[in-house]
């Protein structure tokens, strides 16, 4: 599996997460297992991804109202990360 394949897999998983057909925990495990993708990107990308996943996992423990950050905003941030990772891979 190539880094591009792993990026596509994460993109599909994010859509499943948005449609509630994948859990936050399963998405997080999948994202953390994409080692070829992370290796193909600058180190900062992994740091940001891990921070987003940590906040996403924390948000899943609370209802939307009691959480200090919106799960929708986190999913949007993950989409932005995926978009930027795609650009980075194309430039490499």
C-alpha positions, -999 to 999 in steps of 0.1 A, spaced: 0 0 0 14 34 -10 12 66 10 -14 78 -16 -35 47 -9 -33 53 28 -44 89 23 -73 77 2 -82 52 29 -82 79 56 -103 101 34 -129 74 30 -128 67 68 -134 104 75 -165 102 54 -177 71 73 -170 89 105 -191 119 94 -219 96 85 -217 78 118 -208 45 102 -174 45 118 -165 52 154 -140 78 166 -119 50 181 -118 30 149 -109 61 128 -82 70 153 -67 35 151 -67 36 113 -52 71 112 -24 61 135 -16 30 115 -9 49 83 29 47 87 38 51 50 17 82 48 32 98 79 67 88 67 61 106 33 51 138 50 72 164 70 73 156 107 50 184 116 21 167 98 23 137 123 24 161 152 -7 179 140 -25 147 132 -19 132 166 -31 165 183 -63 164 162 -69 127 170 -63 133 207 -89 162 207 -113 141 186 -111 111 210 -116 135 240 -146 151 223 -162 116 218 -163 112 256 -187 142 260 -219 154 245 -215 183 220 -228 208 246 -203 198 273 -172 197 252 -150 227 248 -146 221 211 -170 210 184 -166 176 169 -177 190 135 -149 216 137 -124 188 145 -137 168 115 -133 199 93 -98 203 106 -90 167 98 -103 173 63 -80 203 60 -51 181 72 -60 155 45 -62 183 18 -28 197 28 -13 162 30 -25 155 -5 -8 187 -18 23 178 0 24 143 -16 19 158 -50 48 182 -45 72 155 -33 
